[in-house]
Amino acid sequence: MKKRLVIPAALAFSALCFSSCDNKLCYCYERTSDGVLHESKVYVDNDTPCNSLSRGDRGCIESSERGTINPDDIAK
């Protein structure tokens, strides 16, 4: 009985792990109305550049760019 439950659970878990491999993490920065810098994390497809998520009041960078770019410079 236990083998019948373990195998489907393992298959479901491995499918979940493999499905998340085609996403990447972007970091977006924006200022709130009181001027405080707010960071949010957004997962996108690997083909989508993080800077395409930027808009007038928000700037987004790749996770590999963190630490090399000052968030104050990209947050509007």
Secondary structure by P-SEA (a helix, b strand, c coil): caaaaaaaaaaaaaaaaaaaccbbbbbbbbbcccbbbbbbbbbbcccccccccccccbbbbccccccccccccccc
